[in-house]
Amino acid sequence: MFPDQDKLIGLDEFQEWTTRTDRNQRSGVEGLGFVLLGLFGEVGSLLSELKKKQRDQDSYIAYHDSVIEELGDVLWYFANAAHRVGLPLSTIAARVPAKLGDWDYRGKATRHGFVDLQMPQAELTGPVASDLVERRLLTLAGKVGLLLDHYAAGTLNTNGDAFTADIVELFRVLLASADDAAVSLNEAARLNVEKTFGRWPTERTWPPSYDAGADPDEQLPSRIEMRFVEKTTKDGRTYVLQQCKGINIGDRLTDNRIPGDNYRFHDVFHLAYAAILGWSPVLRALFKVKRKSDAVLDENQDGARAILIEEGIATWIFNHGVRNHDFRAVKSLDYSLLKAVRELVKGFEVEDRPLWQWELAIFEGFRMFREITKPEHRGGTVVADLVNHTIEFHPPL
């Protein structure tokens, strides 16, 4: 599905990909204003990354990846905006002046790809942070602002040629900005496709289980029925017991904070991770199914650090969800949240799970949490099916 690392991305090919991952409910020109606002915001993010680099110099080690990602987002919004007014990227490229600084690309664009529009790839060793790049990005932001102004003034309807000229000029400055920063637009486009399809695939394909081929005695149960029972001690402290097949699992759980927030039910999130992601070092420890026969997996994937990472993610996302009413009215998670989760699990096997799977696991976990904490429930049974990637709630009897 994703383009290979060495694949050369065609202009119109990339533009077609943006239409397949577009979640704007308003089609065509109707949704153009929203897209242009997104484009302006992404150029602003590019400037923000540049300022961080100039402020922190060598200490800002994430500069390269951040700029590539932000530039890919700029390309996505630009290509989407052009599509909405009926302009293929290849047509726009053909109208850009042949001379960009010292680089004359005319005659090179035989395939209408991003690599044909930039200086030789060997020179694109950036991204570079400099005053020149800052001025160019400020110009780019100005061009986007002008396009927004003309759109708001109705220029698209009254003078379509002038509006097209604005888009062509914006693309020229975008190409020049990438060259000045020594950034490969082909790389930015390729990584953007990978990111967007990882979040919004046209077809969901479930990756293989981490337990495939493992010793049956070291596999997570394919089906987990966990009963949550809320109890109160004689001195008024409330806690939750977890039971599987009548056996208590783990320790009694309390909220461990004042005021209480029902965190004592948080193991529903671990069940959701197991069902949707096929991953939960916490449950492996509780069910005593660590992969001991493989020393590398046992130490690095099922060990204490992996358990702490999962607990940390569950706690952090729980706090984020509580601030957003347990995600009860949320249809899509902030990309920044999912990106942070991806960063936290780097080096662990679950880093290969796509963003849509993480989003689904988080939403399903909170769906279980909302059910189990309802006043009329205050407990119940959660059934995690690791084969069919489902999780269900059954009220207490």
DRENDO-1510 file (C-alpha; in Angstrom, 1 decimal, always signed):
<recs>
REC; n; res; u; v; w
REC; 1; MET; +0.0; +0.0; +0.0 .
REC; 2; PHE; +2.7; +2.4; +1.0 .
REC; 3; PRO; +5.4; +3.6; -1.5 .
REC; 4; ASP; +8.8; +2.0; -1.1 .
REC; 5; GLN; +11.6; +4.0; +0.4 .
REC; 6; ASP; +13.2; +4.5; -3.0 .
REC; 7; LYS; +10.0; +5.1; -5.0 .
REC; 8; LEU; +9.7; +8.2; -7.0 .
REC; 9; ILE; +6.3; +9.8; -6.3 .
REC; 10; GLY; +4.5; +11.3; -9.3 .
REC; 11; LEU; +2.7; +14.6; -8.8 .
REC; 12; ASP; -0.7; +13.5; -9.9 .
REC; 13; GLU; -0.2; +10.2; -8.1 .
REC; 14; PHE; +0.4; +12.0; -4.8 .
REC; 15; GLN; -2.6; +14.2; -5.5 .
REC; 16; GLU; -4.8; +11.2; -6.0 .
REC; 17; TRP; -3.6; +9.8; -2.7 .
REC; 18; THR; -4.7; +12.9; -0.9 .
REC; 19; THR; -8.2; +12.5; -2.2 .
REC; 20; ARG; -8.4; +9.0; -0.8 .
REC; 21; THR; -7.4; +10.2; +2.7 .
REC; 22; ASP; -9.5; +13.4; +2.7 .
REC; 23; ARG; -12.0; +13.5; +5.6 .
REC; 24; ASN; -13.5; +16.9; +4.8 .
REC; 25; GLN; -17.3; +16.4; +4.8 .
REC; 26; ARG; -17.7; +19.2; +2.2 .
REC; 27; SER; -16.7; +18.2; -1.3 .
REC; 28; GLY; -15.2; +20.2; -4.1 .
REC; 29; VAL; -15.0; +24.0; -3.8 .
REC; 30; GLU; -17.4; +23.9; -0.8 .
REC; 31; GLY; -14.6; +22.6; +1.4 .
REC; 32; LEU; -11.8; +24.7; -0.1 .
REC; 33; GLY; -11.8; +27.3; +2.7 .
REC; 34; PHE; -11.2; +24.7; +5.4 .
REC; 35; VAL; -8.3; +23.2; +3.3 .
REC; 36; LEU; -6.7; +26.6; +2.8 .
REC; 37; LEU; -6.8; +27.2; +6.5 .
REC; 38; GLY; -5.1; +23.9; +7.1 .
REC; 39; LEU; -2.5; +24.8; +4.5 .
REC; 40; PHE; -1.8; +28.1; +6.3 .
REC; 41; GLY; -1.5; +26.3; +9.6 .
REC; 42; GLU; +1.0; +23.8; +8.3 .
REC; 43; VAL; +3.2; +26.5; +6.9 .
REC; 44; GLY; +3.1; +28.2; +10.3 .
REC; 45; SER; +4.2; +24.8; +11.8 .
REC; 46; LEU; +7.1; +24.8; +9.4 .
REC; 47; LEU; +8.2; +28.2; +10.6 .
REC; 48; SER; +7.8; +27.1; +14.2 .
REC; 49; GLU; +10.2; +24.2; +13.6 .
REC; 50; LEU; +12.7; +26.5; +12.0 .
REC; 51; LYS; +12.6; +28.9; +15.0 .
REC; 52; LYS; +13.1; +26.0; +17.4 .
REC; 53; LYS; +16.2; +25.0; +15.5 .
REC; 54; GLN; +17.6; +28.5; +15.3 .
REC; 55; ARG; +16.9; +29.0; +19.0 .
REC; 56; ASP; +18.2; +25.6; +20.3 .
REC; 57; GLN; +20.8; +24.9; +17.6 .
REC; 58; ASP; +22.3; +21.4; +17.8 .
REC; 59; SER; +20.1; +20.5; +20.9 .
REC; 60; TYR; +17.0; +20.3; +18.7 .
REC; 61; ILE; +17.7; +16.8; +17.3 .
REC; 62; ALA; +14.2; +16.2; +16.1 .
REC; 63; TYR; +14.5; +19.0; +13.5 .
REC; 64; HIS; +15.0; +16.8; +10.4 .
REC; 65; ASP; +12.1; +14.5; +11.0 .
REC; 66; SER; +9.8; +17.3; +12.1 .
REC; 67; VAL; +10.5; +19.4; +9.0 .
REC; 68; ILE; +10.0; +16.5; +6.6 .
REC; 69; GLU; +6.7; +15.7; +8.3 .
REC; 70; GLU; +5.4; +19.3; +8.3 .
REC; 71; LEU; +6.5; +19.8; +4.7 .
REC; 72; GLY; +4.6; +16.6; +3.7 .
REC; 73; ASP; +1.5; +18.0; +5.4 .
REC; 74; VAL; +1.9; +21.3; +3.4 .
REC; 75; LEU; +2.1; +19.2; +0.2 .
REC; 76; TRP; -1.1; +17.3; +1.2 .
REC; 77; TYR; -3.1; +20.4; +1.8 .
REC; 78; PHE; -1.8; +22.1; -1.3 .
REC; 79; ALA; -2.5; +19.1; -3.5 .
REC; 80; ASN; -5.9; +18.8; -2.0 .
REC; 81; ALA; -6.7; +22.4; -2.6 .
REC; 82; ALA; -5.6; +22.3; -6.2 .
REC; 83; HIS; -7.7; +19.2; -6.7 .
REC; 84; ARG; -10.8; +21.0; -5.4 .
REC; 85; VAL; -10.4; +23.7; -8.1 .
REC; 86; GLY; -9.7; +21.1; -10.9 .
REC; 87; LEU; -6.0; +21.7; -11.2 .
REC; 88; PRO; -3.7; +18.6; -11.5 .
REC; 89; LEU; -0.3; +19.1; -9.9 .
REC; 90; SER; +1.4; +18.3; -13.2 .
REC; 91; THR; -0.5; +21.1; -14.9 .
REC; 92; ILE; +0.5; +23.5; -12.1 .
REC; 93; ALA; +4.2; +22.4; -12.5 .
REC; 94; ALA; +4.1; +23.0; -16.2 .
REC; 95; ARG; +3.1; +26.6; -15.6 .
REC; 96; VAL; +5.8; +27.3; -13.0 .
REC; 97; PRO; +8.7; +29.4; -14.5 .
REC; 98; ALA; +11.6; +27.3; -15.7 .
REC; 99; LYS; +14.1; +29.1; -13.6 .
REC; 100; LEU; +14.2; +28.6; -9.8 .
REC; 101; GLY; +17.2; +30.4; -8.5 .
REC; 102; ASP; +20.2; +28.9; -10.1 .
REC; 103; TRP; +18.4; +25.6; -10.9 .
REC; 104; ASP; +16.7; +25.3; -14.3 .
REC; 105; TYR; +14.4; +22.3; -14.2 .
REC; 106; ARG; +12.6; +22.8; -17.5 .
REC; 107; GLY; +13.0; +19.7; -19.6 .
REC; 108; LYS; +13.8; +17.5; -16.6 .
REC; 109; ALA; +10.2; +16.9; -15.7 .
REC; 110; THR; +9.7; +14.0; -18.0 .
REC; 111; ARG; +7.8; +11.9; -15.5 .
REC; 112; HIS; +6.0; +14.7; -13.7 .
REC; 113; GLY; +7.5; +13.7; -10.4 .
REC; 114; PHE; +8.7; +15.7; -7.4 .
REC; 115; VAL; +12.3; +14.8; -8.1 .
REC; 116; ASP; +12.1; +16.4; -11.5 .
REC; 117; LEU; +11.3; +19.8; -10.0 .
REC; 118; GLN; +14.2; +20.1; -7.6 .
REC; 119; MET; +17.9; +20.5; -7.7 .
REC; 120; PRO; +19.9; +17.2; -8.0 .
REC; 121; GLN; +19.0; +14.9; -5.1 .
REC; 122; ALA; +22.6; +14.6; -4.0 .
REC; 123; GLU; +22.4; +18.2; -3.0 .
REC; 124; LEU; +19.3; +17.7; -0.9 .
REC; 125; THR; +21.1; +16.9; +2.3 .
REC; 126; GLY; +19.0; +19.1; +4.6 .
REC; 127; PRO; +16.8; +20.3; +6.1 .
REC; 128; VAL; +18.9; +23.4; +6.6 .
REC; 129; ALA; +18.0; +26.2; +9.1 .
REC; 130; SER; +19.1; +29.6; +7.9 .
REC; 131; ASP; +17.9; +33.2; +7.5 .
REC; 132; LEU; +17.4; +32.5; +3.8 .
REC; 133; VAL; +15.0; +29.6; +4.6 .
REC; 134; GLU; +13.2; +31.7; +7.1 .
REC; 135; ARG; +12.6; +34.5; +4.6 .
REC; 136; ARG; +11.5; +32.0; +2.0 .
REC; 137; LEU; +9.0; +30.4; +4.4 .
REC; 138; LEU; +7.7; +33.8; +5.4 .
REC; 139; THR; +7.1; +34.5; +1.7 .
REC; 140; LEU; +5.3; +31.1; +1.5 .
REC; 141; ALA; +3.1; +32.0; +4.4 .
REC; 142; GLY; +2.4; +35.3; +2.7 .
REC; 143; LYS; +1.4; +33.6; -0.5 .
REC; 144; VAL; -1.0; +31.3; +1.3 .
REC; 145; GLY; -2.5; +34.3; +3.2 .
REC; 146; LEU; -3.0; +36.1; -0.1 .
REC; 147; LEU; -4.7; +33.0; -1.6 .
REC; 148; LEU; -7.0; +32.9; +1.4 .
REC; 149; ASP; -7.8; +36.6; +1.0 .
REC; 150; HIS; -8.6; +36.2; -2.6 .
REC; 151; TYR; -10.8; +33.1; -1.9 .
REC; 152; ALA; -12.7; +35.1; +0.8 .
REC; 153; ALA; -13.2; +37.9; -1.7 .
REC; 154; GLY; -14.7; +35.5; -4.2 .
REC; 155; THR; -11.9; +35.7; -6.8 .
REC; 156; LEU; -12.3; +32.0; -7.6 .
REC; 157; ASN; -15.8; +32.8; -9.0 .
REC; 158; THR; -15.1; +36.3; -10.5 .
REC; 159; ASN; -11.6; +35.7; -11.9 .
REC; 160; GLY; -10.7; +32.0; -12.1 .
REC; 161; ASP; -7.5; +32.7; -14.1 .
REC; 162; ALA; -6.2; +35.1; -11.4 .
REC; 163; PHE; -6.9; +32.5; -8.7 .
REC; 164; THR; -5.1; +29.8; -10.7 .
REC; 165; ALA; -2.1; +32.2; -11.0 .
REC; 166; ASP; -2.1; +32.5; -7.2 .
REC; 167; ILE; -1.9; +28.7; -6.9 .
REC; 168; VAL; +0.9; +28.5; -9.5 .
REC; 169; GLU; +2.9; +31.2; -7.7 .
REC; 170; LEU; +2.4; +29.4; -4.4 .
REC; 171; PHE; +3.8; +26.2; -5.8 .
REC; 172; ARG; +6.8; +28.1; -7.2 .
REC; 173; VAL; +7.6; +29.5; -3.8 .
REC; 174; LEU; +7.0; +26.0; -2.2 .
REC; 175; LEU; +9.6; +24.5; -4.6 .
REC; 176; ALA; +12.1; +27.3; -4.0 .
REC; 177; SER; +11.6; +26.8; -0.2 .
REC; 178; ALA; +12.3; +23.1; -0.4 .
REC; 179; ASP; +15.5; +23.8; -2.5 .
REC; 180; ASP; +16.7; +26.5; -0.1 .
REC; 181; ALA; +16.2; +24.2; +2.9 .
REC; 182; ALA; +17.8; +21.3; +0.9 .
REC; 183; VAL; +14.7; +19.1; +1.6 .
REC; 184; SER; +13.5; +16.4; -0.8 .
REC; 185; LEU; +9.9; +16.8; -1.6 .
REC; 186; ASN; +9.8; +13.2; -2.8 .
REC; 187; GLU; +10.7; +12.0; +0.6 .
REC; 188; ALA; +8.2; +14.4; +2.3 .
REC; 189; ALA; +5.5; +13.2; -0.1 .
REC; 190; ARG; +6.3; +9.5; +0.4 .
REC; 191; LEU; +6.3; +9.7; +4.2 .
REC; 192; ASN; +3.1; +11.7; +4.2 .
REC; 193; VAL; +1.4; +8.9; +2.2 .
REC; 194; GLU; +2.7; +6.4; +4.7 .
REC; 195; LYS; +1.4; +8.5; +7.6 .
REC; 196; THR; -2.1; +9.3; +6.2 .
REC; 197; PHE; -2.8; +5.7; +5.0 .
REC; 198; GLY; -1.6; +4.4; +8.4 .
REC; 199; ARG; -4.3; +6.6; +10.0 .
REC; 200; TRP; -7.0; +6.3; +7.3 .
REC; 201; PRO; -6.5; +3.2; +5.2 .
REC; 202; THR; -8.9; +2.5; +2.4 .
REC; 203; GLU; -9.0; -1.1; +3.6 .
REC; 204; ARG; -8.1; -2.3; +7.1 .
REC; 205; THR; -5.8; -5.3; +7.1 .
REC; 206; TRP; -5.0; -6.8; +10.5 .
REC; 207; PRO; -1.2; -7.5; +10.9 .
REC; 208; PRO; -0.2; -11.0; +12.1 .
REC; 209; SER; -0.3; -11.9; +15.8 .
REC; 210; TYR; +2.9; -11.5; +17.9 .
REC; 211; ASP; +2.2; -15.0; +19.2 .
REC; 212; ALA; +2.1; -16.6; +15.8 .
REC; 213; GLY; +4.3; -19.7; +16.0 .
REC; 214; ALA; +5.1; -19.2; +19.7 .
REC; 215; ASP; +4.8; -21.9; +22.3 .
REC; 216; PRO; +1.1; -22.4; +23.1 .
REC; 217; ASP; +1.9; -22.1; +26.8 .
REC; 218; GLU; +3.5; -18.6; +26.2 .
REC; 219; GLN; +0.6; -17.1; +24.2 .
REC; 220; LEU; -1.9; -14.5; +25.4 .
REC; 221; PRO; -5.3; -16.2; +25.7 .
REC; 222; SER; -7.3; -15.9; +22.5 .
REC; 223; ARG; -10.3; -15.0; +24.5 .
REC; 224; ILE; -10.3; -13.3; +27.9 .
REC; 225; GLU; -13.4; -12.9; +30.0 .
REC; 226; MET; -12.5; -10.5; +32.8 .
REC; 227; ARG; -15.0; -9.8; +35.6 .
REC; 228; PHE; -14.7; -6.5; +37.4 .
REC; 229; VAL; -16.1; -6.4; +40.9 .
REC; 230; GLU; -16.3; -3.1; +42.9 .
REC; 231; LYS; -16.2; -3.5; +46.7 .
REC; 232; THR; -15.9; -1.2; +49.7 .
REC; 233; THR; -13.8; -2.0; +52.8 .
REC; 234; LYS; -15.1; -1.5; +56.4 .
REC; 235; ASP; -13.2; +1.8; +56.6 .
REC; 236; GLY; -14.9; +3.1; +53.4 .
REC; 237; ARG; -12.2; +2.6; +50.9 .
REC; 238; THR; -13.4; +1.5; +47.4 .
REC; 239; TYR; -11.4; -0.9; +45.3 .
REC; 240; VAL; -11.9; -3.2; +42.3 .
REC; 241; LEU; -11.2; -6.9; +42.0 .
REC; 242; GLN; -10.6; -8.6; +38.7 .
REC; 243; GLN; -11.5; -12.2; +38.2 .
REC; 244; CYS; -11.0; -14.6; +35.3 .
REC; 245; LYS; -12.7; -18.0; +35.4 .
REC; 246; GLY; -13.4; -17.4; +39.1 .
REC; 247; ILE; -9.7; -16.7; +40.0 .
REC; 248; ASN; -8.6; -13.3; +41.2 .
REC; 249; ILE; -6.2; -11.7; +38.8 .
REC; 250; GLY; -3.6; -9.2; +40.0 .
REC; 251; ASP; -4.0; -7.0; +43.0 .
REC; 252; ARG; -6.9; -4.9; +44.3 .
REC; 253; LEU; -7.0; -1.6; +42.5 .
REC; 254; THR; -7.9; +1.8; +43.8 .
REC; 255; ASP; -7.8; +5.2; +42.2 .
REC; 256; ASN; -4.6; +6.1; +44.0 .
REC; 257; ARG; -5.5; +9.7; +44.0 .
REC; 258; ILE; -7.7; +12.4; +45.5 .
REC; 259; PRO; -10.3; +13.1; +44.2 .
REC; 260; GLY; -11.2; +9.7; +42.8 .
REC; 261; ASP; -11.7; +9.3; +39.0 .
REC; 262; ASN; -12.6; +5.6; +38.6 .
REC; 263; TYR; -9.0; +4.7; +37.5 .
REC; 264; ARG; -9.5; +1.5; +39.5 .
REC; 265; PHE; -11.2; +0.2; +36.4 .
REC; 266; HIS; -8.3; +1.1; +34.1 .
REC; 267; ASP; -7.4; -2.5; +33.2 .
REC; 268; VAL; -10.2; -2.4; +30.6 .
REC; 269; PHE; -7.6; -0.4; +28.6 .
REC; 270; HIS; -5.1; -3.3; +28.8 .
REC; 271; LEU; -7.8; -5.6; +27.6 .
REC; 272; ALA; -8.5; -3.3; +24.7 .
REC; 273; TYR; -4.8; -3.2; +23.7 .
REC; 274; ALA; -4.7; -7.0; +23.8 .
REC; 275; ALA; -7.9; -7.4; +21.7 .
REC; 276; ILE; -7.2; -4.7; +19.1 .
REC; 277; LEU; -3.4; -4.6; +19.0 .
REC; 278; GLY; -2.6; -8.1; +20.1 .
REC; 279; TRP; -0.2; -6.5; +22.6 .
REC; 280; SER; -0.2; -6.2; +26.4 .
REC; 281; PRO; +3.0; -6.9; +28.4 .
REC; 282; VAL; +0.8; -6.2; +31.5 .
REC; 283; LEU; -1.6; -9.0; +30.7 .
REC; 284; ARG; +1.3; -11.3; +29.8 .
REC; 285; ALA; +2.6; -10.8; +33.3 .
REC; 286; LEU; -0.8; -11.2; +35.0 .
REC; 287; PHE; -1.5; -14.4; +33.1 .
REC; 288; LYS; +2.1; -15.6; +33.4 .
REC; 289; VAL; +2.5; -16.1; +29.7 .
REC; 290; LYS; +5.8; -14.3; +29.1 .
REC; 291; ARG; +7.8; -15.7; +26.3 .
REC; 292; LYS; +10.5; -17.3; +28.4 .
REC; 293; SER; +11.6; -19.7; +25.7 .
REC; 294; ASP; +12.9; -16.7; +23.7 .
REC; 295; ALA; +15.4; -14.8; +25.8 .
REC; 296; VAL; +15.3; -11.7; +23.6 .
REC; 297; LEU; +11.5; -11.5; +23.6 .
REC; 298; ASP; +11.3; -12.2; +27.3 .
REC; 299; GLU; +13.8; -9.5; +28.2 .
REC; 300; ASN; +13.0; -6.8; +25.7 .
REC; 301; GLN; +9.3; -7.2; +24.8 .
REC; 302; ASP; +7.8; -8.8; +27.9 .
REC; 303; GLY; +10.0; -7.3; +30.6 .
REC; 304; ALA; +9.6; -4.6; +33.2 .
REC; 305; ARG; +10.3; -1.7; +30.9 .
REC; 306; ALA; +7.6; -2.8; +28.4 .
REC; 307; ILE; +5.2; -3.2; +31.3 .
REC; 308; LEU; +6.0; +0.3; +32.5 .
REC; 309; ILE; +5.6; +1.7; +29.0 .
REC; 310; GLU; +2.1; +0.2; +28.6 .
REC; 311; GLU; +1.1; +1.4; +32.1 .
REC; 312; GLY; +2.4; +4.9; +31.2 .
REC; 313; ILE; +0.5; +5.0; +28.0 .
REC; 314; ALA; -2.7; +3.8; +29.7 .
REC; 315; THR; -2.4; +6.5; +32.4 .
REC; 316; TRP; -1.5; +9.3; +30.1 .
REC; 317; ILE; -4.3; +8.5; +27.6 .
REC; 318; PHE; -6.7; +8.0; +30.5 .
REC; 319; ASN; -5.9; +11.5; +31.8 .
REC; 320; HIS; -6.3; +12.9; +28.3 .
REC; 321; GLY; -9.7; +11.2; +27.9 .
REC; 322; VAL; -11.0; +12.4; +31.3 .
REC; 323; ARG; -10.4; +16.0; +30.2 .
REC; 324; ASN; -12.4; +15.2; +27.0 .
REC; 325; HIS; -15.4; +13.6; +28.7 .
REC; 326; ASP; -14.1; +10.1; +28.2 .
REC; 327; PHE; -14.1; +10.6; +24.4 .
REC; 328; ARG; -17.8; +10.0; +24.4 .
REC; 329; ALA; -18.4; +12.6; +21.6 .
REC; 330; VAL; -15.0; +12.3; +19.9 .
REC; 331; LYS; -14.9; +10.7; +16.4 .
REC; 332; SER; -11.2; +11.1; +15.7 .
REC; 333; LEU; -8.2; +11.5; +18.0 .
REC; 334; ASP; -5.7; +14.3; +17.7 .
REC; 335; TYR; -2.8; +13.2; +15.5 .
REC; 336; SER; -0.4; +14.7; +18.1 .
REC; 337; LEU; -1.7; +12.2; +20.7 .
REC; 338; LEU; -1.3; +9.2; +18.4 .
REC; 339; LYS; +2.1; +10.4; +17.3 .
REC; 340; ALA; +3.2; +10.6; +20.9 .
REC; 341; VAL; +2.1; +7.1; +21.5 .
REC; 342; ARG; +4.1; +5.9; +18.5 .
REC; 343; GLU; +7.1; +7.7; +19.9 .
REC; 344; LEU; +6.7; +6.0; +23.3 .
REC; 345; VAL; +6.6; +2.5; +21.8 .
REC; 346; LYS; +9.6; +2.9; +19.6 .
REC; 347; GLY; +11.9; -0.1; +20.0 .
REC; 348; PHE; +9.0; -2.4; +21.1 .
REC; 349; GLU; +7.2; -4.9; +18.8 .
REC; 350; VAL; +4.0; -2.9; +18.9 .
REC; 351; GLU; +5.6; +0.0; +17.0 .
REC; 352; ASP; +4.6; -1.7; +13.8 .
REC; 353; ARG; +0.9; -1.3; +14.5 .
REC; 354; PRO; -0.7; +1.4; +12.3 .
REC; 355; LEU; -2.2; +4.5; +13.8 .
REC; 356; TRP; -5.8; +3.4; +13.0 .
REC; 357; GLN; -5.3; +0.4; +15.1 .
REC; 358; TRP; -4.1; +2.5; +18.1 .
REC; 359; GLU; -7.0; +4.9; +17.6 .
REC; 360; LEU; -9.5; +2.0; +17.6 .
REC; 361; ALA; -7.8; +0.4; +20.7 .
REC; 362; ILE; -8.1; +3.7; +22.6 .
REC; 363; PHE; -11.7; +4.3; +21.6 .
REC; 364; GLU; -12.7; +0.7; +22.4 .
REC; 365; GLY; -11.0; +0.9; +25.8 .
REC; 366; PHE; -12.9; +4.1; +26.6 .
REC; 367; ARG; -16.2; +2.5; +25.4 .
REC; 368; MET; -15.7; -0.3; +27.9 .
REC; 369; PHE; -14.7; +2.2; +30.6 .
REC; 370; ARG; -17.9; +4.3; +30.1 .
REC; 371; GLU; -20.0; +1.2; +30.3 .
REC; 372; ILE; -18.3; -0.3; +33.4 .
REC; 373; THR; -18.5; +2.9; +35.4 .
REC; 374; LYS; -22.2; +3.7; +34.7 .
REC; 375; PRO; -24.0; +4.1; +38.0 .
REC; 376; GLU; -26.3; +1.2; +37.2 .
REC; 377; HIS; -23.3; -1.1; +36.5 .
REC; 378; ARG; -20.3; -0.2; +38.6 .
REC; 379; GLY; -18.6; -3.4; +37.3 .
REC; 380; GLY; -19.4; -6.2; +34.8 .
REC; 381; THR; -17.6; -8.5; +32.5 .
REC; 382; VAL; -15.4; -7.5; +29.6 .
REC; 383; VAL; -14.7; -10.0; +26.9 .
REC; 384; ALA; -11.6; -9.5; +24.8 .
REC; 385; ASP; -11.5; -11.6; +21.6 .
REC; 386; LEU; -7.9; -11.5; +20.3 .
REC; 387; VAL; -8.7; -13.5; +17.2 .
REC; 388; ASN; -11.6; -11.3; +15.9 .
REC; 389; HIS; -10.2; -8.1; +17.4 .
REC; 390; THR; -13.3; -7.3; +19.3 .
REC; 391; ILE; -14.1; -6.3; +22.9 .
REC; 392; GLU; -17.6; -6.5; +24.5 .
REC; 393; PHE; -19.2; -5.5; +27.8 .
REC; 394; HIS; -21.7; -7.5; +29.8 .
REC; 395; PRO; -23.5; -5.9; +32.7 .
REC; 396; PRO; -23.2; -7.6; +36.2 .
REC; 397; LEU; -25.8; -10.2; +36.9 .
</recs>
